[in-house]
Structure formats: structure tokens, C-alpha cells
């Protein structure tokens, strides 16, 4: 995890896309990269951290808690996307062999339907489990659409290289981190005292309501 100074001073400048190994299953999840992405994409969250550096510890706590829930789904997504890359590479090699040698390869292999059948088993187990356990039910039609497109020759090989399962799980993880962070800070007294108006009259209940209003505005803007 980054220190307070590293996070606040380098959050935006250091934010970048995560770079996985050729096979994502061999990449260790970088929680610091997640933190930088989260604050770079949410100006309100970054402004909150800049006004109160103590909230960095709360953000780190939210990251660890969320990863405790989502870590296994991120790991599962890495396994599925890695298998997709292996089967896609095999399909590309077969198509190249057919083009170079002129040796006929069964049409099902060339068009990718056998490849999709081989990949289907783990995905049928992962997708509904992920959707139910994380509440991301919209992932089911998304995964189904992407799988249908991935059966298209050539195009499917590029789709399989995009880590569709891993990117979806990471996006949900980051959303959970933000939700947990605002849940934790909304009832804190110092959260209310950041308001320059009537700080002596602000109670914990008023602070909680203020936090709820801000979260509501974030949801409407999302």
C-alpha cells in the first residue's frame, strides 16, 4: 500500500492501466495500482483525501476488506482469461497452418466453435457464481454477448485477448472499495467538521446525513 504522501502526491500522476503477464494467471494483483486508479477516476474522493490525509488509512482498509471478498473472483477470472488466451493462440496457429500448408483443417476448429465448447465448462461455473455472490447480475448478459462474439473467426481471438472476465471483476472490486470508503467516513465527526459553516453545531447524526447525501449525488452522477 502507498504511504499517505505517495498516495496524495502521486495518485493522479502515477495512475495507469494494469499490465498483466501474457497469461494473467501469473500476474500478482497490484492493490496499489487499484488505489491509484480509484482516486484518479474520482475527483471527489481525491479531494476528500487531500482535505483529510487520515482518510488514506480508511481507504486502505476499504481496499483490504473488498479484496477479501473479491480476490477469489479476480483469481478465477485470471484463470478463465488465461485459458481463453491459450485456446485462442491454438486457433490462430491452426488457421495459419491451413493458410501456409493448404492442409484442410476441420471447419469447426477453423471457425472457433470447438474452441468455445472447450472453454465453456469453467465459464458456466464461474459466471453465475460471480453474478450471485457479487450482485453483478448484468455481467451475465455481458459475458453471454462477448462469448457469442468470440466464436466469430479471427474477431474471437482478439476478444479472448481482452481479459473480459478479469476486467469486469476488477471494475466491480473498485466500485466496492469506493462504497466501503464512503460508508466508513460518512459518520465520522471530522467528516462533518470539514464543513466551514457552523462546525460547533454539527453532530454525528448531521455528519451521517451529509455523507448519505453525497453518496446519493455520486450514484446519480454514475
VOMI-828097 format. One line per 3 residues: number of its first residue (from 1); for each residue x, y, z negated of N, C-alpha, C. Coordinates in steps of 0.1 Angstrom, whole numbers, plus 5000, padded with zeros to 4 digits. Last residue first. Layout:
<recs>
NUM = X:Y:Z:X:Y:Z:X:Y:Z  ...
</recs>
This chain:
<recs>
222 = 4768:5086:5115:4774:5074:5121:4766:5069:5133  4752:5106:5104:4762:5110:5115:4768:5098:5122  4738:5092:5086:4731:5098:5097:4740:5102:5108
219 = 4759:5085:5069:4751:5074:5076:4744:5080:5087  4767:5109:5059:4776:5101:5066:4769:5091:5074  4744:5117:5045:4748:5125:5056:4758:5117:5065
216 = 4745:5098:5024:4733:5098:5034:4737:5106:5046  4768:5105:5011:4767:5092:5018:4756:5092:5028  4759:5130:5001:4770:5129:5010:4770:5117:5018
213 = 4739:5121:4983:4735:5130:4995:4746:5130:5005  4754:5106:4965:4743:5100:4973:4740:5108:4985  4769:5126:4953:4775:5116:4961:4766:5109:4970
210 = 4749:5141:4940:4757:5147:4951:4764:5137:4960  4741:5121:4922:4731:5126:4932:4739:5133:4944  4764:5120:4906:4759:5108:4913:4750:5112:4925
207 = 4764:5146:4896:4775:5142:4904:4771:5129:4912  4742:5146:4881:4742:5155:4892:4753:5151:4902  4750:5128:4862:4739:5124:4870:4739:5133:4882
204 = 4771:5142:4849:4774:5129:4857:4763:5126:4866  4765:5177:4855:4765:5165:4847:4769:5153:4856  4774:5210:4856:4773:5198:4864:4774:5186:4855
201 = 4780:5233:4843:4766:5228:4841:4764:5215:4849  4805:5241:4849:4803:5238:4835:4789:5232:4833  4805:5247:4876:4811:5234:4872:4807:5231:4857
198 = 4791:5266:4893:4786:5262:4881:4792:5249:4876  4808:5259:4923:4796:5266:4917:4792:5258:4904  4828:5243:4933:4832:5256:4926:4820:5263:4919
195 = 4831:5209:4930:4822:5220:4934:4825:5233:4927  4847:5193:4916:4852:5198:4928:4843:5209:4934  4831:5182:4897:4839:5194:4893:4846:5200:4905
192 = 4822:5158:4908:4813:5169:4906:4821:5182:4904  4846:5143:4905:4839:5144:4918:4830:5156:4918  4850:5142:4879:4859:5151:4886:4854:5153:4901
189 = 4831:5123:4871:4829:5137:4867:4838:5146:4876  4818:5099:4894:4829:5104:4886:4828:5119:4883  4800:5088:4911:4796:5091:4898:4806:5096:4889
186 = 4813:5085:4936:4802:5094:4935:4797:5097:4921  4835:5067:4937:4838:5081:4934:4825:5089:4931  4824:5042:4944:4832:5043:4932:4834:5058:4928
183 = 4811:5047:4968:4803:5041:4957:4811:5044:4944  4832:5054:4985:4822:5064:4981:4813:5060:4969  4845:5029:4986:4852:5040:4981:4842:5051:4976
180 = 4826:5012:4998:4831:5009:4984:4837:5021:4978  4825:5023:5023:4813:5023:5015:4817:5021:5000  4851:5020:5032:4846:5033:5031:4834:5033:5022
177 = 4852:4991:5033:4861:4999:5025:4856:5013:5022  4833:4985:5052:4831:4981:5038:4840:4989:5029  4845:4995:5075:4833:5001:5071:4830:4997:5056
174 = 4867:4977:5076:4869:4991:5073:4857:4998:5069  4853:4953:5081:4861:4954:5069:4863:4969:5066  4842:4958:5106:4833:4956:5095:4840:4958:5082
171 = 4866:4959:5121:4857:4971:5121:4848:4970:5109  4876:4933:5118:4883:4944:5112:4874:4957:5111  4856:4919:5132:4858:4916:5117:4866:4928:5111
168 = 4861:4929:5158:4848:4930:5151:4849:4929:5136  4887:4921:5163:4884:4935:5162:4870:4937:5156  4883:4893:5162:4892:4899:5153:4888:4914:5152
165 = 4867:4888:5184:4862:4884:5171:4870:4891:5160  4881:4898:5206:4868:4903:5203:4863:4900:5189  4908:4900:5218:4905:4898:5203:4892:4903:5199
162 = 4913:4902:5245:4909:4914:5238:4906:4912:5223  4916:4879:5260:4928:4885:5255:4925:4898:5247  4891:4873:5270:4896:4865:5259:4909:4871:5253
159 = 4890:4892:5291:4881:4894:5279:4887:4885:5267  4908:4881:5309:4911:4894:5303:4902:4896:5290  4894:4857:5315:4907:4856:5309:4912:4870:5303
156 = 4871:4866:5327:4870:4860:5314:4883:4859:5307  4880:4876:5352:4875:4885:5342:4875:4879:5328  4887:4849:5362:4896:4860:5361:4892:4870:5350
153 = 4853:4838:5362:4867:4836:5366:4874:4849:5366  4832:4841:5334:4835:4846:5348:4849:4844:5351  4831:4836:5308:4830:4824:5317:4832:4828:5331
150 = 4830:4860:5295:4843:4853:5295:4843:4841:5304  4803:4866:5295:4812:4873:5305:4825:4866:5306  4795:4850:5275:4789:4848:5288:4798:4854:5298
147 = 4809:4861:5254:4812:4848:5257:4806:4845:5271  4797:4886:5252:4811:4886:5256:4815:4871:5260  4771:4879:5244:4773:4886:5256:4788:4885:5261
144 = 4776:4867:5219:4770:4859:5230:4772:4865:5243  4787:4888:5204:4795:4876:5207:4790:4869:5219  4763:4904:5204:4776:4909:5209:4785:4898:5213
141 = 4744:4888:5190:4742:4891:5205:4755:4897:5211  4760:4888:5165:4756:4876:5173:4753:4878:5187  4764:4912:5154:4776:4906:5160:4771:4894:5169
138 = 4742:4920:5142:4743:4925:5155:4756:4919:5162  4746:4912:5116:4738:4904:5124:4739:4908:5139  4765:4914:5093:4767:4920:5106:4759:4911:5116
135 = 4765:4903:5068:4754:4912:5071:4755:4918:5085  4784:4885:5060:4788:4899:5061:4777:4909:5063  4772:4861:5061:4779:4864:5049:4784:4879:5049
132 = 4760:4860:5087:4752:4859:5075:4759:4864:5063  4782:4863:5105:4770:4872:5105:4762:4872:5092  4799:4842:5098:4803:4856:5097:4791:4865:5096
129 = 4782:4820:5105:4787:4822:5091:4791:4836:5089  4778:4824:5133:4766:4826:5123:4771:4827:5109  4806:4822:5141:4798:4833:5144:4786:4835:5134
126 = 4818:4796:5133:4823:4809:5128:4812:4820:5129  4805:4776:5148:4806:4775:5133:4809:4789:5127  4807:4783:5174:4794:4781:5169:4794:4780:5153
123 = 4835:4785:5175:4827:4797:5176:4813:4795:5171  4843:4758:5175:4847:4766:5164:4839:4779:5164  4830:4750:5201:4828:4744:5188:4831:4753:5177
120 = 4839:4764:5225:4826:4767:5219:4824:4762:5204  4861:4758:5239:4862:4769:5229:4850:4770:5220  4853:4739:5257:4863:4736:5247:4863:4746:5235
117 = 4835:4755:5272:4830:4743:5264:4840:4739:5253  4853:4772:5284:4843:4777:5275:4837:4766:5266  4866:4754:5301:4874:4762:5291:4864:4767:5280
114 = 4846:4747:5317:4852:4737:5308:4859:4744:5297  4842:4771:5331:4832:4765:5322:4837:4754:5313  4861:4783:5348:4862:4785:5333:4851:4779:5325
111 = 4866:4778:5374:4856:4789:5370:4855:4791:5355  4884:4757:5374:4888:4770:5380:4879:4781:5376  4870:4737:5361:4882:4742:5355:4885:4756:5361
108 = 4850:4733:5380:4846:4737:5367:4858:4743:5359  4864:4724:5403:4858:4737:5403:4854:4742:5389  4895:4708:5400:4880:4707:5398:4875:4721:5396
105 = 4918:4718:5425:4915:4716:5410:4900:4717:5409  4938:4708:5451:4925:4711:5447:4924:4708:5432  4968:4724:5459:4962:4712:5453:4949:4716:5448
102 = 4981:4746:5468:4970:4742:5476:4963:4729:5471  5002:4758:5454:5004:4744:5459:4993:4740:5469  4992:4783:5447:5006:4781:5452:5007:4768:5460
99 = 4966:4781:5439:4969:4791:5449:4982:4788:5455  4968:4761:5419:4960:4759:5430:4963:4768:5442  4985:4775:5401:4989:4762:5407:4981:4759:5420
96 = 4968:4795:5393:4980:4798:5400:4985:4786:5408  4948:4780:5379:4944:4788:5391:4957:4792:5400  4964:4770:5359:4957:4761:5368:4954:4768:5381
93 = 4971:4794:5346:4982:4785:5351:4976:4776:5362  4947:4803:5337:4954:4811:5346:4965:4803:5353  4940:4783:5318:4932:4785:5330:4939:4793:5341
90 = 4960:4787:5299:4959:4774:5307:4951:4776:5319  4953:4812:5290:4966:4810:5297:4966:4797:5305  4929:4805:5278:4929:4814:5290:4942:4813:5297
87 = 4937:4788:5257:4929:4782:5268:4928:4791:5280  4951:4808:5243:4958:4795:5247:4950:4789:5259  4932:4827:5237:4944:4830:5245:4951:4818:5251
84 = 4914:4812:5221:4910:4818:5234:4922:4821:5243  4931:4808:5199:4927:4796:5207:4922:4801:5221  4931:4834:5189:4944:4827:5194:4941:4816:5203
81 = 4905:4838:5182:4911:4846:5193:4924:4840:5198  4903:4819:5161:4895:4818:5173:4901:4826:5185  4922:4829:5143:4923:4815:5148:4916:4814:5161
78 = 4912:4855:5138:4925:4853:5144:4927:4839:5150  4888:4848:5125:4888:4855:5138:4901:4854:5145  4898:4838:5101:4891:4829:5110:4890:4835:5124
75 = 4909:4861:5090:4918:4850:5093:4911:4840:5103  4886:4876:5087:4896:4881:5096:4906:4870:5100  4873:4860:5069:4867:4861:5082:4877:4867:5092
72 = 4890:4862:5047:4889:4849:5053:4882:4850:5067  4888:4890:5041:4901:4884:5045:4899:4871:5052  4865:4900:5030:4866:4899:5045:4879:4892:5050
69 = 4868:4899:5002:4856:4893:5009:4859:4891:5023  4893:4910:4998:4890:4898:4991:4877:4891:4997  4890:4934:5011:4898:4923:5018:4896:4910:5011
66 = 4875:4948:4993:4869:4945:5005:4877:4934:5012  4895:4951:4972:4882:4944:4970:4876:4940:4983  4915:4965:4985:4918:4952:4980:4905:4944:4977
63 = 4901:4989:4992:4907:4981:5002:4909:4967:4997  4895:4999:4967:4884:4995:4976:4889:4986:4987  4920:5005:4957:4912:4995:4950:4901:4990:4959
60 = 4927:5025:4975:4935:5013:4975:4927:5001:4968  4908:5044:4966:4908:5039:4980:4915:5026:4981  4918:5049:4941:4904:5043:4942:4903:5037:4956
57 = 4942:5060:4946:4942:5048:4939:4928:5041:4940  4933:5083:4958:4941:5074:4966:4941:5060:4959  4922:5100:4940:4913:5091:4947:4920:5081:4956
54 = 4942:5117:4931:4939:5105:4923:4930:5095:4930  4941:5139:4948:4950:5128:4951:4948:5115:4943  4917:5157:4959:4919:5150:4946:4928:5137:4949
51 = 4919:5168:4983:4915:5177:4972:4917:5170:4959  4927:5147:4999:4936:5159:4998:4932:5167:4986  4905:5130:4997:4918:5126:4992:4927:5138:4990
48 = 4886:5146:5011:4884:5142:4997:4897:5138:4990  4897:5147:5036:4896:5159:5029:4894:5156:5014  4894:5120:5043:4907:5125:5042:4907:5138:5034
45 = 4866:5119:5044:4873:5110:5035:4887:5116:5032  4861:5136:5065:4856:5139:5052:4863:5131:5041  4874:5124:5087:4879:5137:5082:4874:5140:5068
42 = 4881:5094:5096:4870:5100:5088:4876:5113:5081  4902:5084:5110:4889:5084:5117:4878:5091:5109  4923:5084:5092:4924:5092:5104:4911:5093:5112
39 = 4914:5067:5072:4915:5081:5069:4916:5090:5082  4916:5042:5086:4903:5047:5080:4904:5062:5078  4942:5040:5094:4932:5041:5104:4919:5047:5098
36 = 4955:5038:5070:4958:5049:5078:4947:5051:5089  4944:5014:5060:4942:5026:5053:4944:5038:5062  4954:4996:5080:4940:4998:5078:4937:5011:5071
33 = 4981:4997:5074:4977:5002:5087:4962:5004:5087  4981:4985:5049:4985:4999:5050:4980:5005:5063  4975:4959:5055:4965:4967:5049:4968:4982:5049
30 = 4980:4939:5081:4987:4951:5075:4976:4960:5069  4981:4904:5082:4973:4916:5082:4979:4928:5074  5005:4889:5102:5001:4892:5089:4993:4904:5089
27 = 5001:4868:5130:5002:4882:5125:4997:4883:5111  4994:4844:5140:5008:4845:5135:5011:4859:5129  4970:4847:5152:4970:4839:5140:4984:4840:5133
24 = 4973:4861:5176:4970:4868:5164:4972:4860:5151  4999:4855:5198:4988:4848:5191:4985:4854:5178  5015:4877:5201:5008:4872:5212:4996:4863:5208
21 = 5007:4897:5171:5016:4889:5179:5008:4884:5191  4993:4930:5172:4993:4917:5168:5003:4909:5176  4992:4962:5161:4998:4954:5171:5000:4940:5166
18 = 4966:4986:5156:4974:4975:5151:4979:4966:5162  4970:5020:5165:4964:5008:5167:4973:4997:5161  4977:5044:5139:4979:5038:5152:4972:5025:5153
15 = 4988:5071:5118:4977:5062:5122:4980:5057:5137  5006:5089:5110:5010:5075:5111:5000:5066:5116  4992:5113:5110:5004:5111:5119:5008:5097:5121
12 = 4973:5108:5090:4969:5111:5104:4980:5108:5114  4991:5102:5067:4979:5094:5071:4975:5096:5086  5012:5115:5056:5014:5107:5068:5002:5100:5074
9 = 5003:5128:5033:5012:5135:5042:5013:5128:5056  4988:5108:5020:4982:5121:5023:4990:5129:5034  5005:5086:5019:4991:5085:5025:4986:5098:5029
6 = 5028:5095:5007:5028:5089:5020:5015:5089:5027  5017:5103:4982:5023:5113:4991:5024:5107:5005  5008:5078:4972:4999:5090:4974:5004:5099:4984
3 = 5022:5051:4991:5021:5059:4979:5011:5070:4982  5005:5023:5007:5013:5035:5007:5011:5043:4994  5008:4988:5000:5000:5000:5000:5009:5013:5000
</recs>
